[in-house]
């Protein structure tokens, strides 16, 4: 895909805790590389990306700097300390972007299986529509439940999708969305939610089912299996 956007910054959000995984999942081994390295390398090697900002927790910043130096990641221009929430961490990352930035690609650090062509396609759609996000269609039935855990209804599966990352936006749009959310005390589950409440439609880029987010220990085994099939473990 030919790059027609002058400057694209990627914000890799790696400041989360380790509540469900039991340790910092970004430093878990995935074969020859750890999760941090595999995620950063996908953006480092992607021609659509010009710079990378890593958002880290305070305790992991030094280790991430070591990994960046050891791997000579030329596109990593900043490693900044995140905030108390993911939303605050992204806002801090936005503040570290270059003055030249026109598009911002926001990605969960714990999604190390992201492919370069997915990044490129999402960036391309964001350049055209202003906002785009990776997504997959649900393969399971989706139920609504009550407070006691009983199913009370079924959602139309054809009208629901599971949104992932990267989520890419025109810089002015996502900065304005974050400023508005902060001023009004709004907390969204992802960055798309912040621009949607401004009346902006998000173009979806549908993927295969392997851009998983590492959340529980079983996810690590699945990620290794996917990398084995790809010949990249």
C-alpha positions as protocol buffer text, in pm:
chain_id: "A"
residue {
  index: 1
  type: UNK
  ca { x: 0 y: 0 z: 0 }
}
residue {
  index: 2
  type: UNK
  ca { x: 154 y: 331 z: -103 }
}
residue {
  index: 3
  type: UNK
  ca { x: 182 y: 575 z: 184 }
}
residue {
  index: 4
  type: UNK
  ca { x: 8 y: 903 z: 105 }
}
residue {
  index: 5
  type: UNK
  ca { x: 2 y: 1055 z: 453 }
}
residue {
  index: 6
  type: UNK
  ca { x: 302 y: 1275 z: 541 }
}
residue {
  index: 7
  type: UNK
  ca { x: 350 y: 1169 z: 903 }
}
residue {
  index: 8
  type: UNK
  ca { x: 191 y: 893 z: 1115 }
}
residue {
  index: 9
  type: UNK
  ca { x: 264 y: 838 z: 1484 }
}
residue {
  index: 10
  type: UNK
  ca { x: 194 y: 513 z: 1666 }
}
residue {
  index: 11
  type: UNK
  ca { x: 114 y: 512 z: 2036 }
}
residue {
  index: 12
  type: UNK
  ca { x: 175 y: 171 z: 2192 }
}
residue {
  index: 13
  type: UNK
  ca { x: -4 y: 153 z: 2526 }
}
residue {
  index: 14
  type: UNK
  ca { x: 202 y: -66 z: 2759 }
}
residue {
  index: 15
  type: UNK
  ca { x: 126 y: 93 z: 3096 }
}
residue {
  index: 16
  type: UNK
  ca { x: -136 y: -150 z: 3225 }
}
residue {
  index: 17
  type: UNK
  ca { x: -110 y: -361 z: 3538 }
}
residue {
  index: 18
  type: UNK
  ca { x: -64 y: -737 z: 3560 }
}
residue {
  index: 19
  type: UNK
  ca { x: -377 y: -827 z: 3753 }
}
residue {
  index: 20
  type: UNK
  ca { x: -501 y: -1120 z: 3545 }
}
residue {
  index: 21
  type: UNK
  ca { x: -171 y: -1238 z: 3397 }
}
residue {
  index: 22
  type: UNK
  ca { x: 15 y: -1231 z: 3729 }
}
residue {
  index: 23
  type: UNK
  ca { x: 316 y: -1038 z: 3595 }
}
residue {
  index: 24
  type: UNK
  ca { x: 402 y: -774 z: 3337 }
}
residue {
  index: 25
  type: UNK
  ca { x: 277 y: -945 z: 3021 }
}
residue {
  index: 26
  type: UNK
  ca { x: 483 y: -717 z: 2798 }
}
residue {
  index: 27
  type: UNK
  ca { x: 798 y: -894 z: 2917 }
}
residue {
  index: 28
  type: UNK
  ca { x: 669 y: -1249 z: 2874 }
}
residue {
  index: 29
  type: UNK
  ca { x: 861 y: -1459 z: 2625 }
}
residue {
  index: 30
  type: UNK
  ca { x: 701 y: -1541 z: 2291 }
}
residue {
  index: 31
  type: UNK
  ca { x: 968 y: -1767 z: 2150 }
}
residue {
  index: 32
  type: UNK
  ca { x: 1278 y: -1575 z: 2046 }
}
residue {
  index: 33
  type: UNK
  ca { x: 1130 y: -1235 z: 2145 }
}
residue {
  index: 34
  type: UNK
  ca { x: 912 y: -1104 z: 2423 }
}
residue {
  index: 35
  type: UNK
  ca { x: 571 y: -944 z: 2384 }
}
residue {
  index: 36
  type: UNK
  ca { x: 708 y: -589 z: 2392 }
}
residue {
  index: 37
  type: UNK
  ca { x: 956 y: -662 z: 2113 }
}
residue {
  index: 38
  type: UNK
  ca { x: 702 y: -833 z: 1887 }
}
residue {
  index: 39
  type: UNK
  ca { x: 452 y: -550 z: 1923 }
}
residue {
  index: 40
  type: UNK
  ca { x: 703 y: -270 z: 1867 }
}
residue {
  index: 41
  type: UNK
  ca { x: 865 y: -451 z: 1573 }
}
residue {
  index: 42
  type: UNK
  ca { x: 535 y: -475 z: 1387 }
}
residue {
  index: 43
  type: UNK
  ca { x: 517 y: -95 z: 1385 }
}
residue {
  index: 44
  type: UNK
  ca { x: 892 y: -47 z: 1342 }
}
residue {
  index: 45
  type: UNK
  ca { x: 882 y: -253 z: 1022 }
}
residue {
  index: 46
  type: UNK
  ca { x: 560 y: -101 z: 887 }
}
residue {
  index: 47
  type: UNK
  ca { x: 615 y: 155 z: 612 }
}
residue {
  index: 48
  type: UNK
  ca { x: 298 y: 344 z: 711 }
}
residue {
  index: 49
  type: UNK
  ca { x: 444 y: 442 z: 1050 }
}
residue {
  index: 50
  type: UNK
  ca { x: 694 y: 724 z: 1099 }
}
residue {
  index: 51
  type: UNK
  ca { x: 741 y: 732 z: 1474 }
}
residue {
  index: 52
  type: UNK
  ca { x: 651 y: 525 z: 1780 }
}
residue {
  index: 53
  type: UNK
  ca { x: 566 y: 651 z: 2127 }
}
residue {
  index: 54
  type: UNK
  ca { x: 563 y: 387 z: 2401 }
}
residue {
  index: 55
  type: UNK
  ca { x: 347 y: 459 z: 2705 }
}
residue {
  index: 56
  type: UNK
  ca { x: 490 y: 272 z: 3002 }
}
residue {
  index: 57
  type: UNK
  ca { x: 427 y: 227 z: 3370 }
}
residue {
  index: 58
  type: UNK
  ca { x: 693 y: 397 z: 3582 }
}
residue {
  index: 59
  type: UNK
  ca { x: 846 y: 69 z: 3700 }
}
residue {
  index: 60
  type: UNK
  ca { x: 898 y: -66 z: 3346 }
}
residue {
  index: 61
  type: UNK
  ca { x: 1034 y: 242 z: 3170 }
}
residue {
  index: 62
  type: UNK
  ca { x: 1400 y: 155 z: 3224 }
}
residue {
  index: 63
  type: UNK
  ca { x: 1355 y: -199 z: 3092 }
}
residue {
  index: 64
  type: UNK
  ca { x: 1170 y: -78 z: 2783 }
}
residue {
  index: 65
  type: UNK
  ca { x: 1450 y: 171 z: 2713 }
}
residue {
  index: 66
  type: UNK
  ca { x: 1702 y: -115 z: 2733 }
}
residue {
  index: 67
  type: UNK
  ca { x: 1500 y: -320 z: 2484 }
}
residue {
  index: 68
  type: UNK
  ca { x: 1471 y: -27 z: 2243 }
}
residue {
  index: 69
  type: UNK
  ca { x: 1848 y: 28 z: 2254 }
}
residue {
  index: 70
  type: UNK
  ca { x: 1928 y: -343 z: 2222 }
}
residue {
  index: 71
  type: UNK
  ca { x: 1704 y: -382 z: 1917 }
}
residue {
  index: 72
  type: UNK
  ca { x: 1797 y: -42 z: 1766 }
}
residue {
  index: 73
  type: UNK
  ca { x: 1435 y: 54 z: 1710 }
}
residue {
  index: 74
  type: UNK
  ca { x: 1490 y: 372 z: 1508 }
}
residue {
  index: 75
  type: UNK
  ca { x: 1127 y: 484 z: 1509 }
}
residue {
  index: 76
  type: UNK
  ca { x: 1082 y: 494 z: 1888 }
}
residue {
  index: 77
  type: UNK
  ca { x: 1110 y: 864 z: 1968 }
}
residue {
  index: 78
  type: UNK
  ca { x: 973 y: 863 z: 2324 }
}
residue {
  index: 79
  type: UNK
  ca { x: 892 y: 637 z: 2616 }
}
residue {
  index: 80
  type: UNK
  ca { x: 659 y: 823 z: 2849 }
}
residue {
  index: 81
  type: UNK
  ca { x: 502 y: 735 z: 3182 }
}
residue {
  index: 82
  type: UNK
  ca { x: 129 y: 667 z: 3160 }
}
residue {
  index: 83
  type: UNK
  ca { x: -154 y: 772 z: 3384 }
}
residue {
  index: 84
  type: UNK
  ca { x: -395 y: 604 z: 3623 }
}
residue {
  index: 85
  type: UNK
  ca { x: -620 y: 480 z: 3340 }
}
residue {
  index: 86
  type: UNK
  ca { x: -571 y: 368 z: 2982 }
}
residue {
  index: 87
  type: UNK
  ca { x: -757 y: 677 z: 2862 }
}
residue {
  index: 88
  type: UNK
  ca { x: -523 y: 905 z: 3055 }
}
residue {
  index: 89
  type: UNK
  ca { x: -222 y: 711 z: 2925 }
}
residue {
  index: 90
  type: UNK
  ca { x: -332 y: 763 z: 2565 }
}
residue {
  index: 91
  type: UNK
  ca { x: -380 y: 1134 z: 2631 }
}
residue {
  index: 92
  type: UNK
  ca { x: -23 y: 1152 z: 2764 }
}
residue {
  index: 93
  type: UNK
  ca { x: 98 y: 966 z: 2456 }
}
residue {
  index: 94
  type: UNK
  ca { x: -78 y: 1215 z: 2231 }
}
residue {
  index: 95
  type: UNK
  ca { x: 116 y: 1493 z: 2397 }
}
residue {
  index: 96
  type: UNK
  ca { x: 443 y: 1323 z: 2300 }
}
residue {
  index: 97
  type: UNK
  ca { x: 364 y: 1302 z: 1929 }
}
residue {
  index: 98
  type: UNK
  ca { x: 568 y: 1502 z: 1681 }
}
residue {
  index: 99
  type: UNK
  ca { x: 442 y: 1841 z: 1570 }
}
residue {
  index: 100
  type: UNK
  ca { x: 434 y: 1694 z: 1219 }
}
residue {
  index: 101
  type: UNK
  ca { x: 186 y: 1420 z: 1311 }
}
residue {
  index: 102
  type: UNK
  ca { x: -129 y: 1405 z: 1102 }
}
residue {
  index: 103
  type: UNK
  ca { x: -258 y: 1058 z: 1196 }
}
residue {
  index: 104
  type: UNK
  ca { x: -225 y: 870 z: 1523 }
}
residue {
  index: 105
  type: UNK
  ca { x: -240 y: 491 z: 1544 }
}
residue {
  index: 106
  type: UNK
  ca { x: -325 y: 375 z: 1897 }
}
residue {
  index: 107
  type: UNK
  ca { x: -245 y: 12 z: 1976 }
}
residue {
  index: 108
  type: UNK
  ca { x: -262 y: -216 z: 2278 }
}
residue {
  index: 109
  type: UNK
  ca { x: 89 y: -328 z: 2366 }
}
residue {
  index: 110
  type: UNK
  ca { x: -51 y: -669 z: 2461 }
}
residue {
  index: 111
  type: UNK
  ca { x: -156 y: -742 z: 2100 }
}
residue {
  index: 112
  type: UNK
  ca { x: 176 y: -875 z: 1965 }
}
residue {
  index: 113
  type: UNK
  ca { x: 24 y: -1064 z: 1670 }
}
residue {
  index: 114
  type: UNK
  ca { x: -76 y: -753 z: 1478 }
}
residue {
  index: 115
  type: UNK
  ca { x: 29 y: -773 z: 1112 }
}
residue {
  index: 116
  type: UNK
  ca { x: 190 y: -495 z: 911 }
}
residue {
  index: 117
  type: UNK
  ca { x: -74 y: -506 z: 637 }
}
residue {
  index: 118
  type: UNK
  ca { x: -347 y: -453 z: 897 }
}
residue {
  index: 119
  type: UNK
  ca { x: -169 y: -145 z: 1027 }
}
residue {
  index: 120
  type: UNK
  ca { x: -130 y: -11 z: 673 }
}
residue {
  index: 121
  type: UNK
  ca { x: -493 y: -70 z: 581 }
}
residue {
  index: 122
  type: UNK
  ca { x: -624 y: 90 z: 901 }
}
residue {
  index: 123
  type: UNK
  ca { x: -399 y: 392 z: 851 }
}
residue {
  index: 124
  type: UNK
  ca { x: -522 y: 422 z: 492 }
}
residue {
  index: 125
  type: UNK
  ca { x: -889 y: 418 z: 589 }
}
residue {
  index: 126
  type: UNK
  ca { x: -827 y: 671 z: 867 }
}
residue {
  index: 127
  type: UNK
  ca { x: -664 y: 901 z: 616 }
}
residue {
  index: 128
  type: UNK
  ca { x: -979 y: 884 z: 406 }
}
residue {
  index: 129
  type: UNK
  ca { x: -1250 y: 881 z: 673 }
}
residue {
  index: 130
  type: UNK
  ca { x: -1080 y: 1045 z: 971 }
}
residue {
  index: 131
  type: UNK
  ca { x: -1119 y: 742 z: 1197 }
}
residue {
  index: 132
  type: UNK
  ca { x: -1070 y: 368 z: 1147 }
}
residue {
  index: 133
  type: UNK
  ca { x: -1033 y: 64 z: 1369 }
}
residue {
  index: 134
  type: UNK
  ca { x: -947 y: -304 z: 1344 }
}
residue {
  index: 135
  type: UNK
  ca { x: -1239 y: -533 z: 1422 }
}
residue {
  index: 136
  type: UNK
  ca { x: -1364 y: -890 z: 1397 }
}
residue {
  index: 137
  type: UNK
  ca { x: -1714 y: -1029 z: 1353 }
}
residue {
  index: 138
  type: UNK
  ca { x: -1860 y: -1226 z: 1641 }
}
residue {
  index: 139
  type: UNK
  ca { x: -1877 y: -1600 z: 1582 }
}
residue {
  index: 140
  type: UNK
  ca { x: -2071 y: -1671 z: 1902 }
}
residue {
  index: 141
  type: UNK
  ca { x: -2420 y: -1586 z: 2015 }
}
residue {
  index: 142
  type: UNK
  ca { x: -2426 y: -1274 z: 2231 }
}
residue {
  index: 143
  type: UNK
  ca { x: -2657 y: -1260 z: 2532 }
}
residue {
  index: 144
  type: UNK
  ca { x: -2766 y: -985 z: 2768 }
}
residue {
  index: 145
  type: UNK
  ca { x: -2786 y: -1087 z: 3133 }
}
residue {
  index: 146
  type: UNK
  ca { x: -2944 y: -970 z: 3456 }
}
residue {
  index: 147
  type: UNK
  ca { x: -2770 y: -896 z: 3787 }
}
residue {
  index: 148
  type: UNK
  ca { x: -2802 y: -1260 z: 3891 }
}
residue {
  index: 149
  type: UNK
  ca { x: -2624 y: -1395 z: 3585 }
}
residue {
  index: 150
  type: UNK
  ca { x: -2928 y: -1524 z: 3395 }
}
residue {
  index: 151
  type: UNK
  ca { x: -2964 y: -1469 z: 3021 }
}
residue {
  index: 152
  type: UNK
  ca { x: -3248 y: -1228 z: 2945 }
}
residue {
  index: 153
  type: UNK
  ca { x: -3207 y: -1165 z: 2574 }
}
residue {
  index: 154
  type: UNK
  ca { x: -3013 y: -1233 z: 2256 }
}
residue {
  index: 155
  type: UNK
  ca { x: -2836 y: -963 z: 2055 }
}
residue {
  index: 156
  type: UNK
  ca { x: -2846 y: -978 z: 1675 }
}
residue {
  index: 157
  type: UNK
  ca { x: -2501 y: -1117 z: 1595 }
}
residue {
  index: 158
  type: UNK
  ca { x: -2503 y: -970 z: 1245 }
}
residue {
  index: 159
  type: UNK
  ca { x: -2521 y: -621 z: 1392 }
}
residue {
  index: 160
  type: UNK
  ca { x: -2242 y: -656 z: 1648 }
}
residue {
  index: 161
  type: UNK
  ca { x: -1865 y: -661 z: 1608 }
}
residue {
  index: 162
  type: UNK
  ca { x: -1566 y: -688 z: 1841 }
}
residue {
  index: 163
  type: UNK
  ca { x: -1340 y: -384 z: 1813 }
}
residue {
  index: 164
  type: UNK
  ca { x: -966 y: -427 z: 1856 }
}
residue {
  index: 165
  type: UNK
  ca { x: -660 y: -214 z: 1785 }
}
residue {
  index: 166
  type: UNK
  ca { x: -497 y: -41 z: 1609 }
}
residue {
  index: 167
  type: UNK
  ca { x: -745 y: 243 z: 1614 }
}
residue {
  index: 168
  type: UNK
  ca { x: -628 y: 527 z: 1391 }
}
residue {
  index: 169
  type: UNK
  ca { x: -750 y: 886 z: 1387 }
}
residue {
  index: 170
  type: UNK
  ca { x: -666 y: 1222 z: 1244 }
}
residue {
  index: 171
  type: UNK
  ca { x: -462 y: 1392 z: 1510 }
}
residue {
  index: 172
  type: UNK
  ca { x: -682 y: 1697 z: 1560 }
}
residue {
  index: 173
  type: UNK
  ca { x: -988 y: 1475 z: 1597 }
}
residue {
  index: 174
  type: UNK
  ca { x: -849 y: 1240 z: 1862 }
}
residue {
  index: 175
  type: UNK
  ca { x: -689 y: 1523 z: 2059 }
}
residue {
  index: 176
  type: UNK
  ca { x: -1019 y: 1711 z: 2063 }
}
residue {
  index: 177
  type: UNK
  ca { x: -1206 y: 1394 z: 2162 }
}
residue {
  index: 178
  type: UNK
  ca { x: -973 y: 1330 z: 2455 }
}
residue {
  index: 179
  type: UNK
  ca { x: -987 y: 1692 z: 2571 }
}
residue {
  index: 180
  type: UNK
  ca { x: -1367 y: 1688 z: 2559 }
}
residue {
  index: 181
  type: UNK
  ca { x: -1385 y: 1358 z: 2750 }
}
residue {
  index: 182
  type: UNK
  ca { x: -1147 y: 1486 z: 3017 }
}
residue {
  index: 183
  type: UNK
  ca { x: -1337 y: 1813 z: 3058 }
}
residue {
  index: 184
  type: UNK
  ca { x: -1670 y: 1631 z: 3092 }
}
residue {
  index: 185
  type: UNK
  ca { x: -1547 y: 1342 z: 3306 }
}
residue {
  index: 186
  type: UNK
  ca { x: -1637 y: 1084 z: 3043 }
}
residue {
  index: 187
  type: UNK
  ca { x: -1463 y: 747 z: 3048 }
}
residue {
  index: 188
  type: UNK
  ca { x: -1481 y: 529 z: 2737 }
}
residue {
  index: 189
  type: UNK
  ca { x: -1385 y: 166 z: 2692 }
}
residue {
  index: 190
  type: UNK
  ca { x: -1170 y: 257 z: 2391 }
}
residue {
  index: 191
  type: UNK
  ca { x: -1067 y: 557 z: 2183 }
}
residue {
  index: 192
  type: UNK
  ca { x: -1341 y: 499 z: 1927 }
}
residue {
  index: 193
  type: UNK
  ca { x: -1598 y: 569 z: 2198 }
}
residue {
  index: 194
  type: UNK
  ca { x: -1452 y: 917 z: 2247 }
}
residue {
  index: 195
  type: UNK
  ca { x: -1483 y: 1017 z: 1881 }
}
residue {
  index: 196
  type: UNK
  ca { x: -1822 y: 846 z: 1838 }
}
residue {
  index: 197
  type: UNK
  ca { x: -1974 y: 1073 z: 2104 }
}
residue {
  index: 198
  type: UNK
  ca { x: -1867 y: 1366 z: 1886 }
}
residue {
  index: 199
  type: UNK
  ca { x: -2078 y: 1231 z: 1601 }
}
residue {
  index: 200
  type: UNK
  ca { x: -1785 y: 1087 z: 1403 }
}
residue {
  index: 201
  type: UNK
  ca { x: -1827 y: 753 z: 1229 }
}
residue {
  index: 202
  type: UNK
  ca { x: -1545 y: 501 z: 1256 }
}
residue {
  index: 203
  type: UNK
  ca { x: -1458 y: 291 z: 950 }
}
residue {
  index: 204
  type: UNK
  ca { x: -1400 y: -74 z: 1044 }
}
residue {
  index: 205
  type: UNK
  ca { x: -1123 y: -292 z: 905 }
}
residue {
  index: 206
  type: UNK
  ca { x: -1226 y: -656 z: 945 }
}
residue {
  index: 207
  type: UNK
  ca { x: -951 y: -902 z: 1038 }
}
residue {
  index: 208
  type: UNK
  ca { x: -893 y: -1270 z: 1091 }
}
residue {
  index: 209
  type: UNK
  ca { x: -929 y: -1396 z: 1448 }
}
residue {
  index: 210
  type: UNK
  ca { x: -565 y: -1391 z: 1556 }
}
residue {
  index: 211
  type: UNK
  ca { x: -503 y: -1031 z: 1665 }
}
residue {
  index: 212
  type: UNK
  ca { x: -565 y: -1144 z: 2021 }
}
residue {
  index: 213
  type: UNK
  ca { x: -499 y: -941 z: 2333 }
}
residue {
  index: 214
  type: UNK
  ca { x: -296 y: -1125 z: 2595 }
}
residue {
  index: 215
  type: UNK
  ca { x: -511 y: -1115 z: 2906 }
}
residue {
  index: 216
  type: UNK
  ca { x: -496 y: -1454 z: 3080 }
}
residue {
  index: 217
  type: UNK
  ca { x: -221 y: -1723 z: 3077 }
}
residue {
  index: 218
  type: UNK
  ca { x: -401 y: -1937 z: 2816 }
}
residue {
  index: 219
  type: UNK
  ca { x: -367 y: -1649 z: 2567 }
}
residue {
  index: 220
  type: UNK
  ca { x: 10 y: -1688 z: 2571 }
}
residue {
  index: 221
  type: UNK
  ca { x: -15 y: -2051 z: 2455 }
}
residue {
  index: 222
  type: UNK
  ca { x: -249 y: -1946 z: 2175 }
}
residue {
  index: 223
  type: UNK
  ca { x: -14 y: -1667 z: 2066 }
}
residue {
  index: 224
  type: UNK
  ca { x: 276 y: -1913 z: 2049 }
}
residue {
  index: 225
  type: UNK
  ca { x: 66 y: -2150 z: 1839 }
}
residue {
  index: 226
  type: UNK
  ca { x: -19 y: -1870 z: 1593 }
}
residue {
  index: 227
  type: UNK
  ca { x: 346 y: -1766 z: 1567 }
}
residue {
  index: 228
  type: UNK
  ca { x: 443 y: -2128 z: 1506 }
}
residue {
  index: 229
  type: UNK
  ca { x: 198 y: -2150 z: 1216 }
}
residue {
  index: 230
  type: UNK
  ca { x: 335 y: -1823 z: 1078 }
}
residue {
  index: 231
  type: UNK
  ca { x: 689 y: -1957 z: 1107 }
}
residue {
  index: 232
  type: UNK
  ca { x: 791 y: -1671 z: 1335 }
}
residue {
  index: 233
  type: UNK
  ca { x: 830 y: -1832 z: 1678 }
}
